[in-house]
């Protein structure tokens, strides 16, 4: 190479311009060098291909890859189902290579849940059936999301953005539009599709559910002796409505269109009724019948009811919850179940002799402003109590502390109560201390987005432990969570209390802040202070997780 460059070395080592006779030689050398660079790049690519043969990724078992893929399981409206984007992500994973495809197809849990939209017509039946068939023997779940279409979701049926059932005034000069739920693939799947474990119907209107049932009846025809439909063998069902339709007839006046009497005998049922604002102004829904059959409720082990309507609807349902083990009551925007019912016969009856929920293990309250409903209930086997109050509302003692204390005392379940969670609550520290100090057998305590004076609260517990000596508060505690704390130094009070307890108790302490800010106590500082105090507590600060208040 030096010999070949000798004739132009004076050009390489200077800025002199080449002569005319030297230009072709320089151009030839450039082409030669480019060819050699190209060959080297090919060799480099070949080298990487050979190195990849020894890559540790090739040695990962198919089962381990599937376990990793399972972490990509999406979450739509608090359910493990895949929407269009989630389905595309899973398909793309299976197209990487043969090994990844085998891993994806062998991991049945990746294929167990699907979200169906209004755009999925009966033509989608085969593809949905094929997708769910890859779930093997695992429980399958479908979610119908009929509230609205995403911005990038192509519309169906004249590009309607939502079903027009119950919205008669929107199209006064046109023929009634078809129900998007009844026209979708859902009736076909629930009539002739594969067996399902869980179904969620997010309907635009209660009338949609009626049309859905009629569509399934039409598909089944007169062959009622055929094999049970997937609808008939459901184990879990969730029905949620944005609006409600009424019909006029009979001596009752307006009645509620629900068709809840057609619900199959499931073990788990969730019903979300729309806000009372869906009715005309000053309409009283207290006389409306939900038509959830008593024998259906008596078969349930898990029951979730969101009823924001005024009236004794919950009082009529709860006596039939004799086998319910997990009960979630969502007050919606009403905030209370007993407003205006002080003199109702059922309230008077249960005030004297509380309603006994003999098998109840877990009770969850959502969107509570006044949870005085607890005053008329008894749950002697209660283990877990989870209360989420109405956000941004100051909580009065008679709205939370007194009902909970009365409920726990008359239930006689304090020795059995192991888990307590309080969420979205603005409460005086002294009232909160009174409530928590009466729960000595807890193994798990969570204060999530609770606005109170942390300094005062934990100082009271510190003084209580000092007076008790060796008999410390929460002696059985395994986990303490203080979540969504304001971005200041409120956690210092909790850390000081934990440090003062010494090494006697060992449990997990988890904290999070509402927002990240510079003036916060960091995880390393908390751990260091607890270590210096010889505390047995293991501490961690995690990112904030926003909860929907209705969940």
C-alpha positions as CSV (number, residue, x, y, z in Angstrom):
1,X,0.0,0.0,0.0
2,X,2.8,2.5,0.7
3,X,4.1,1.9,-2.8
4,X,0.7,2.5,-4.4
5,X,0.4,5.8,-2.5
6,X,4.0,6.9,-3.3
7,X,3.0,8.8,-6.5
8,X,0.5,10.9,-4.6
9,X,2.2,11.1,-1.2
10,X,3.0,14.8,-1.8
11,X,-0.8,15.4,-2.2
12,X,-1.7,13.4,0.9
13,X,0.7,15.4,3.1
14,X,-0.2,18.8,1.7
15,X,-3.0,21.0,0.4
16,X,-1.6,21.1,-3.1
17,X,-4.1,20.6,-5.9
18,X,-3.7,17.4,-8.0
19,X,-2.5,17.6,-11.6
20,X,-4.8,16.5,-14.4
21,X,-2.9,13.3,-14.9
22,X,-3.1,12.5,-11.1
23,X,-6.9,12.8,-10.8
24,X,-7.8,9.4,-12.4
25,X,-5.3,7.7,-10.1
26,X,-6.9,9.3,-7.0
27,X,-10.4,8.4,-8.1
28,X,-9.3,4.8,-8.6
29,X,-7.8,4.6,-5.2
30,X,-11.0,6.0,-3.7
31,X,-13.0,3.2,-5.4
32,X,-10.6,0.6,-4.1
33,X,-10.9,1.9,-0.5
34,X,-14.7,2.0,-0.7
35,X,-14.7,-1.6,-1.9
36,X,-12.5,-2.7,0.9
37,X,-14.6,-0.9,3.5
38,X,-17.7,-2.6,2.1
39,X,-16.0,-6.0,2.5
40,X,-15.0,-5.2,6.0
41,X,-18.6,-4.2,6.9
42,X,-19.8,-7.6,5.5
43,X,-17.2,-9.3,7.6
44,X,-18.4,-7.3,10.6
45,X,-22.0,-8.3,10.0
46,X,-20.9,-11.9,9.7
47,X,-18.9,-11.6,12.9
48,X,-22.0,-10.4,14.7
49,X,-24.1,-13.2,13.3
50,X,-21.6,-15.7,14.6
51,X,-21.5,-14.0,18.0
52,X,-25.3,-14.1,18.3
53,X,-25.0,-17.9,18.1
54,X,-23.4,-17.8,21.6
55,X,-25.8,-15.2,22.9
56,X,-27.4,-16.1,26.3
57,X,-30.8,-15.1,25.0
58,X,-30.8,-18.2,22.8
59,X,-30.5,-20.3,26.0
60,X,-33.5,-18.8,27.7
61,X,-36.2,-21.6,27.9
62,X,-39.4,-21.0,26.1
63,X,-41.3,-21.0,29.4
64,X,-39.2,-18.2,30.8
65,X,-39.8,-16.1,27.7
66,X,-43.5,-16.6,28.1
67,X,-43.2,-15.6,31.8
68,X,-41.5,-12.4,30.6
69,X,-44.2,-11.7,28.0
70,X,-46.8,-12.1,30.6
71,X,-45.6,-8.8,32.2
72,X,-46.9,-7.0,29.2
73,X,-50.4,-8.0,30.0
74,X,-52.5,-4.9,29.6
75,X,-55.0,-3.4,32.0
76,X,-58.2,-1.9,30.5
77,X,-60.7,-0.5,33.0
78,X,-59.1,-2.6,35.8
79,X,-59.4,-5.8,33.8
80,X,-56.8,-8.0,32.1
81,X,-58.0,-7.8,28.5
82,X,-56.3,-6.7,25.3
83,X,-57.5,-3.8,23.2
84,X,-56.4,-3.3,19.6
85,X,-53.0,-1.9,20.6
86,X,-52.4,-4.8,23.1
87,X,-53.3,-7.3,20.5
88,X,-50.9,-5.8,18.0
89,X,-48.1,-5.8,20.6
90,X,-48.6,-9.5,21.2
91,X,-48.7,-10.3,17.5
92,X,-45.5,-8.3,16.9
93,X,-43.8,-10.3,19.7
94,X,-44.7,-13.5,18.0
95,X,-43.2,-12.3,14.7
96,X,-39.7,-11.7,16.1
97,X,-38.5,-15.3,15.6
98,X,-39.6,-18.9,15.7
99,X,-38.6,-19.2,19.4
100,X,-40.6,-16.1,20.5
101,X,-43.6,-17.3,18.4
102,X,-43.5,-20.7,20.2
103,X,-43.2,-19.0,23.6
104,X,-46.1,-16.6,22.9
105,X,-48.4,-19.4,21.7
106,X,-47.4,-21.7,24.6
107,X,-48.2,-19.0,27.2
108,X,-51.9,-19.4,27.4
109,X,-52.5,-16.6,29.8
110,X,-51.5,-14.1,27.1
111,X,-54.7,-15.0,25.1
112,X,-57.3,-15.2,27.8
113,X,-58.8,-11.7,27.6
114,X,-60.1,-9.5,24.8
115,X,-61.8,-6.1,24.6
116,X,-64.6,-5.9,22.0
117,X,-65.7,-2.6,20.5
118,X,-68.8,-1.5,18.7
119,X,-66.9,-1.8,15.4
120,X,-66.5,-5.6,15.8
121,X,-69.3,-6.9,13.6
122,X,-70.4,-10.6,13.4
123,X,-67.7,-11.0,10.8
124,X,-65.1,-10.9,13.7
125,X,-66.6,-14.1,15.2
126,X,-64.0,-16.5,13.7
127,X,-61.0,-14.3,14.6
128,X,-62.2,-13.8,18.2
129,X,-62.8,-17.6,18.5
130,X,-59.3,-18.4,17.2
131,X,-57.7,-15.9,19.5
132,X,-59.4,-17.3,22.6
133,X,-58.7,-20.9,21.6
134,X,-55.0,-20.2,22.3
135,X,-55.8,-19.7,26.0
136,X,-56.0,-23.5,26.5
137,X,-58.0,-24.5,29.5
138,X,-57.5,-21.2,31.4
139,X,-60.5,-19.0,32.2
140,X,-61.5,-16.6,29.4
141,X,-62.8,-13.1,29.7
142,X,-64.5,-10.6,27.3
143,X,-65.0,-6.9,27.9
144,X,-67.5,-5.0,25.7
145,X,-66.6,-1.3,25.7
146,X,-69.6,0.5,24.2
147,X,-69.3,3.8,26.0
148,X,-67.3,5.5,23.3
149,X,-64.7,4.9,20.5
150,X,-61.1,5.9,20.8
151,X,-59.9,8.7,18.6
152,X,-58.0,6.3,16.4
153,X,-60.7,3.7,16.3
154,X,-62.6,3.5,13.0
155,X,-66.3,3.8,13.4
156,X,-69.0,1.4,12.3
157,X,-72.7,1.9,11.5
158,X,-72.4,5.3,9.9
159,X,-69.5,6.3,12.1
160,X,-71.5,6.7,15.2
161,X,-69.4,7.5,18.2
162,X,-71.7,5.7,20.6
163,X,-75.0,3.8,20.7
164,X,-78.1,5.9,20.5
165,X,-80.3,3.6,22.5
166,X,-82.5,5.6,24.9
167,X,-81.6,8.9,23.2
168,X,-84.9,9.4,21.3
169,X,-84.7,13.2,21.1
170,X,-81.3,13.1,19.3
171,X,-82.8,12.0,16.0
172,X,-86.4,13.4,15.9
173,X,-86.7,13.2,12.1
174,X,-84.9,10.0,11.4
175,X,-85.6,6.3,11.8
176,X,-84.3,4.7,15.1
177,X,-80.7,3.8,14.8
178,X,-79.7,0.1,15.5
179,X,-78.3,-0.8,18.9
180,X,-74.6,-1.1,18.4
181,X,-74.3,-3.8,21.1
182,X,-77.1,-5.9,19.5
183,X,-75.5,-5.5,16.0
184,X,-72.0,-6.4,17.2
185,X,-70.3,-9.8,17.5
186,X,-71.2,-10.0,21.2
187,X,-74.6,-11.8,20.9
188,X,-73.0,-14.3,18.5
189,X,-70.1,-14.9,20.9
190,X,-72.4,-15.3,23.9
191,X,-74.7,-17.7,22.0
192,X,-72.4,-19.8,19.9
193,X,-68.9,-18.9,20.9
194,X,-66.4,-20.6,23.2
195,X,-67.1,-21.0,27.0
196,X,-66.3,-17.8,29.0
197,X,-65.5,-17.3,32.7
198,X,-66.1,-13.6,32.9
199,X,-68.0,-11.0,30.9
200,X,-68.1,-7.2,31.2
201,X,-70.7,-5.2,29.4
202,X,-70.1,-1.4,29.3
203,X,-73.4,-0.3,27.9
204,X,-74.3,3.1,26.8
205,X,-77.9,2.7,28.1
206,X,-79.9,0.1,30.0
207,X,-82.0,-0.3,26.8
208,X,-78.9,-1.8,25.1
209,X,-79.0,-4.7,27.5
210,X,-82.6,-5.4,26.6
211,X,-81.6,-5.4,22.9
212,X,-78.7,-7.6,23.6
213,X,-80.9,-10.2,25.3
214,X,-83.4,-10.0,22.4
215,X,-80.6,-10.5,19.9
216,X,-79.4,-13.7,21.7
217,X,-82.9,-15.0,21.8
218,X,-83.3,-14.5,18.1
219,X,-80.0,-16.3,17.4
220,X,-81.0,-19.2,19.5
221,X,-84.5,-19.4,18.0
222,X,-86.7,-22.2,19.1
223,X,-83.8,-24.6,19.8
224,X,-83.9,-24.1,23.5
225,X,-82.8,-27.7,24.1
226,X,-79.4,-27.0,22.5
227,X,-76.2,-27.1,24.5
228,X,-75.9,-24.3,27.1
229,X,-74.8,-21.0,25.7
230,X,-71.6,-19.3,27.0
231,X,-74.1,-16.7,28.5
232,X,-75.7,-19.4,30.6
233,X,-72.5,-20.8,32.0
234,X,-70.8,-17.5,33.0
235,X,-69.2,-17.6,36.4
236,X,-68.7,-13.8,36.7
237,X,-70.6,-10.9,35.1
238,X,-70.1,-7.1,35.3
239,X,-72.7,-4.7,33.8
240,X,-72.1,-1.0,33.7
241,X,-74.4,1.7,32.3
242,X,-73.9,5.3,31.3
243,X,-77.6,6.1,31.1
244,X,-80.9,4.5,32.0
245,X,-84.2,4.3,30.1
246,X,-87.7,4.4,31.6
247,X,-90.9,3.1,30.1
248,X,-94.5,4.2,31.0
249,X,-97.1,1.7,31.7
250,X,-99.4,0.1,34.4
251,X,-100.3,1.5,37.7
252,X,-96.6,2.0,38.6
253,X,-96.1,4.8,36.2
254,X,-92.6,4.9,34.8
255,X,-90.6,1.7,35.3
256,X,-86.9,0.9,34.8
257,X,-85.8,-1.0,31.7
258,X,-83.2,-3.4,33.0
259,X,-84.0,-7.0,32.2
260,X,-81.8,-7.9,35.2
261,X,-84.2,-10.9,35.7
262,X,-82.4,-12.4,32.7
263,X,-79.0,-12.4,34.4
264,X,-77.6,-16.0,34.6
265,X,-76.8,-17.6,38.0
266,X,-73.3,-16.4,38.3
267,X,-71.1,-16.5,41.4
268,X,-69.7,-13.0,41.0
269,X,-71.9,-10.0,39.9
270,X,-71.1,-6.3,39.5
271,X,-73.8,-3.8,38.6
272,X,-73.0,-0.1,38.0
273,X,-76.1,2.0,37.7
274,X,-75.8,5.5,36.1
275,X,-76.0,8.8,38.0
276,X,-79.3,10.1,39.1
277,X,-78.7,13.1,36.9
278,X,-79.5,10.8,33.9
279,X,-83.2,11.3,34.8
280,X,-85.3,14.4,34.4
281,X,-84.9,17.1,37.0
282,X,-86.8,16.3,40.3
283,X,-87.5,12.8,39.1
284,X,-87.7,10.5,42.2
285,X,-86.1,7.1,41.4
286,X,-86.9,5.6,44.8
287,X,-89.9,3.6,43.4
288,X,-87.9,2.0,40.6
289,X,-87.4,-1.8,40.9
290,X,-84.0,-3.1,39.9
291,X,-85.4,-6.6,39.3
292,X,-82.3,-8.4,40.4
293,X,-83.9,-11.7,41.5
294,X,-83.4,-12.7,45.1
295,X,-82.3,-16.3,44.2
296,X,-79.6,-14.8,42.0
297,X,-78.2,-12.7,44.9
298,X,-78.4,-15.7,47.2
299,X,-76.1,-17.6,44.9
300,X,-73.4,-15.0,44.9
301,X,-70.1,-15.1,46.7
302,X,-68.9,-11.8,45.3
303,X,-71.2,-8.8,44.8
304,X,-70.4,-5.3,43.7
305,X,-73.2,-2.7,43.5
306,X,-72.9,1.0,42.5
307,X,-76.3,2.6,43.2
308,X,-76.3,6.4,43.3
309,X,-80.1,6.6,43.3
310,X,-82.2,7.9,46.2
311,X,-84.3,5.2,47.8
312,X,-84.1,1.9,49.6
313,X,-82.5,0.0,46.7
314,X,-79.6,-1.3,48.7
315,X,-81.8,-2.1,51.7
316,X,-83.9,-4.3,49.5
317,X,-80.8,-6.2,48.1
318,X,-78.6,-6.7,51.2
319,X,-80.9,-9.1,53.0
320,X,-80.3,-11.6,50.2
321,X,-76.5,-11.4,50.5
322,X,-76.5,-14.4,52.9
323,X,-73.7,-16.2,51.0
324,X,-71.7,-13.2,49.9
325,X,-68.1,-13.2,51.1
326,X,-66.8,-10.1,49.2
327,X,-69.1,-7.1,49.1
328,X,-68.4,-3.8,47.4
329,X,-70.8,-0.9,47.9
330,X,-70.3,2.2,45.7
331,X,-72.5,5.2,46.6
332,X,-71.6,7.0,43.4
333,X,-72.3,10.7,43.4
334,X,-74.9,10.3,46.2
335,X,-72.3,9.7,48.8
336,X,-74.7,7.9,51.1
337,X,-77.3,5.1,51.1
338,X,-79.6,6.3,53.8
339,X,-80.2,10.0,53.0
340,X,-83.9,10.7,53.4
341,X,-84.6,7.3,54.7
342,X,-84.5,7.9,58.5
343,X,-88.1,6.9,58.9
344,X,-88.2,4.1,56.4
345,X,-89.5,0.8,57.9
346,X,-86.4,-1.1,56.9
347,X,-84.1,1.4,58.5
348,X,-86.1,1.4,61.7
349,X,-86.1,-2.4,61.7
350,X,-82.3,-2.8,61.2
351,X,-81.5,0.0,63.6
352,X,-83.1,-2.1,66.3
353,X,-81.8,-5.5,65.0
354,X,-78.9,-5.0,62.5
355,X,-78.9,-7.0,59.3
356,X,-76.4,-9.9,59.7
357,X,-74.1,-10.7,56.8
358,X,-72.9,-14.0,58.3
359,X,-70.4,-15.0,55.6
360,X,-69.0,-11.6,54.8
361,X,-65.1,-11.6,54.9
362,X,-64.3,-8.5,52.8
363,X,-66.2,-5.3,52.8
364,X,-65.3,-2.4,50.5
365,X,-67.0,1.0,50.5
366,X,-66.5,3.4,47.6
367,X,-67.4,7.1,47.1
368,X,-68.7,7.4,50.7
369,X,-69.6,10.8,52.1
370,X,-71.6,9.4,54.9
371,X,-71.3,5.7,55.5
372,X,-74.0,5.5,58.2
373,X,-75.2,2.4,56.4
374,X,-72.7,0.5,58.5
375,X,-74.7,1.3,61.6
376,X,-77.4,-1.2,60.6
377,X,-75.1,-4.0,59.5
378,X,-73.3,-6.8,61.3
379,X,-70.5,-8.9,59.8
380,X,-69.1,-11.3,62.5
381,X,-66.6,-13.0,60.2
382,X,-65.2,-9.8,58.7
383,X,-61.4,-9.9,58.0
384,X,-60.8,-7.0,55.6
385,X,-62.3,-3.5,55.6
386,X,-61.6,-1.1,52.8
387,X,-63.1,2.4,52.8
388,X,-62.8,5.0,50.1
389,X,-64.4,8.3,51.0
390,X,-65.8,11.1,48.7
391,X,-62.7,13.0,47.4
392,X,-61.9,16.5,48.6
393,X,-64.7,16.5,51.2
394,X,-63.9,17.0,54.9
395,X,-65.0,14.0,56.8
396,X,-67.2,14.5,59.9
397,X,-67.0,12.2,62.9
398,X,-70.6,11.0,62.6
399,X,-70.0,10.2,58.9
400,X,-67.0,7.9,59.3
401,X,-65.6,7.2,62.7
402,X,-68.8,6.6,64.6
403,X,-70.4,4.4,61.9
404,X,-67.3,2.3,61.6
405,X,-66.8,2.0,65.3
406,X,-70.5,1.0,65.8
407,X,-70.3,-1.5,63.0
408,X,-67.1,-3.2,64.3
409,X,-68.4,-3.3,67.9
410,X,-71.8,-4.7,67.2
411,X,-70.2,-7.2,64.7
412,X,-67.8,-8.4,67.3
413,X,-65.2,-8.8,64.6
414,X,-62.3,-6.7,65.9
415,X,-60.2,-9.7,67.0
416,X,-60.6,-11.2,63.5
417,X,-60.0,-7.9,61.5
418,X,-56.6,-8.2,59.8
419,X,-56.6,-5.6,57.0
420,X,-57.8,-2.0,57.1
421,X,-57.5,0.6,54.2
422,X,-58.7,4.2,54.3
423,X,-58.6,6.1,51.0
424,X,-59.4,9.7,49.8
425,X,-60.2,11.0,53.2
426,X,-59.7,14.4,54.8
427,X,-59.9,13.8,58.6
428,X,-58.8,15.2,61.9
429,X,-55.8,13.4,63.3
430,X,-57.4,12.8,66.7
431,X,-60.5,11.2,65.1
432,X,-58.3,9.0,62.9
433,X,-56.2,8.0,66.0
434,X,-59.4,7.0,67.9
435,X,-60.4,4.8,65.0
436,X,-57.0,3.1,64.3
437,X,-56.1,2.6,68.0
438,X,-59.2,0.4,68.3
439,X,-57.8,-2.1,65.7
440,X,-54.9,-3.7,67.6
441,X,-54.9,-7.0,65.6
442,X,-54.2,-5.6,62.2
443,X,-51.6,-7.3,60.0
444,X,-52.0,-4.7,57.2
445,X,-52.8,-1.0,57.5
446,X,-53.0,1.4,54.5
447,X,-53.6,5.1,54.5
448,X,-53.9,6.1,50.9
449,X,-54.4,9.8,50.0
450,X,-55.4,10.6,53.6
451,X,-55.2,14.3,54.4
452,X,-54.4,14.6,58.1
453,X,-51.7,15.9,60.4
454,X,-49.2,13.0,60.2
455,X,-47.1,14.7,62.9
456,X,-50.0,14.7,65.4
457,X,-51.3,11.2,64.5
458,X,-48.0,9.4,64.9
459,X,-47.1,11.4,68.0
460,X,-50.3,10.2,69.6
461,X,-49.3,6.6,68.8
462,X,-45.8,7.2,70.2
463,X,-47.2,8.5,73.4
464,X,-49.6,5.6,73.6
465,X,-46.8,3.1,73.2
466,X,-44.8,4.9,75.9
467,X,-47.6,4.6,78.4
468,X,-48.2,0.9,77.5
469,X,-44.6,-0.1,77.9
470,X,-43.9,-3.4,76.2
471,X,-47.5,-3.6,74.8
472,X,-47.0,-1.7,71.5
473,X,-49.7,-0.7,69.1
474,X,-50.2,-3.0,66.0
475,X,-48.1,-5.8,67.5
476,X,-49.1,-8.1,64.6
477,X,-48.5,-5.7,61.8
478,X,-46.7,-7.1,58.7
479,X,-47.2,-4.2,56.3
480,X,-47.8,-0.4,56.8
481,X,-48.6,1.7,53.7
482,X,-48.7,5.5,53.8
483,X,-49.4,6.5,50.2
484,X,-49.9,9.7,48.2
485,X,-48.5,11.9,50.9
486,X,-48.2,15.6,50.3
487,X,-44.7,16.6,48.9
488,X,-43.2,17.8,52.2
489,X,-41.7,16.2,55.2
490,X,-44.8,14.5,56.7
491,X,-43.2,11.1,56.5
492,X,-40.7,12.2,59.1
493,X,-43.3,11.7,61.8
494,X,-44.0,8.2,60.6
495,X,-40.3,7.4,60.5
496,X,-39.7,8.8,64.0
497,X,-42.5,6.6,65.3
498,X,-41.1,3.5,63.7
499,X,-37.6,4.3,64.9
500,X,-38.9,4.7,68.5
501,X,-40.3,1.2,68.4
502,X,-36.8,-0.3,68.1
503,X,-36.0,-3.7,66.8
504,X,-39.0,-5.4,68.5
505,X,-41.2,-5.6,65.4
506,X,-40.2,-6.4,61.9
507,X,-42.6,-5.4,59.1
508,X,-42.6,-3.7,55.7
509,X,-43.2,0.1,55.4
510,X,-44.2,1.4,52.0
511,X,-44.6,5.1,51.2
512,X,-45.3,7.2,48.1
513,X,-45.8,10.9,47.4
514,X,-48.6,12.6,45.3
515,X,-46.0,14.3,43.1
516,X,-42.3,14.2,42.9
517,X,-40.7,17.3,44.5
518,X,-37.3,18.2,45.9
519,X,-38.5,18.7,49.5
520,X,-39.3,15.1,50.3
521,X,-37.8,12.5,52.5
522,X,-36.1,10.0,50.2
523,X,-35.9,6.2,50.6
524,X,-32.2,6.1,51.4
525,X,-32.8,8.7,54.2
526,X,-35.6,6.7,55.7
527,X,-33.6,3.5,55.6
528,X,-30.6,5.2,57.1
529,X,-32.6,6.7,60.0
530,X,-34.3,3.4,60.7
531,X,-31.0,1.6,60.6
532,X,-29.4,4.0,63.1
533,X,-32.5,3.5,65.3
534,X,-31.9,-0.3,65.2
535,X,-35.4,-0.7,63.8
536,X,-36.5,-4.0,62.3
537,X,-38.7,-2.2,59.7
538,X,-37.9,-2.6,56.0
539,X,-38.8,0.7,54.2
540,X,-39.3,1.6,50.5
541,X,-40.6,4.6,48.6
542,X,-42.6,3.7,45.5
543,X,-44.0,5.8,42.6
544,X,-47.4,7.2,43.1
545,X,-50.3,5.2,41.6
546,X,-53.5,7.1,40.9
547,X,-56.7,5.2,41.7
548,X,-60.0,5.8,40.2
549,X,-62.3,6.7,43.1
550,X,-65.1,4.4,41.9
551,X,-62.9,1.2,41.9
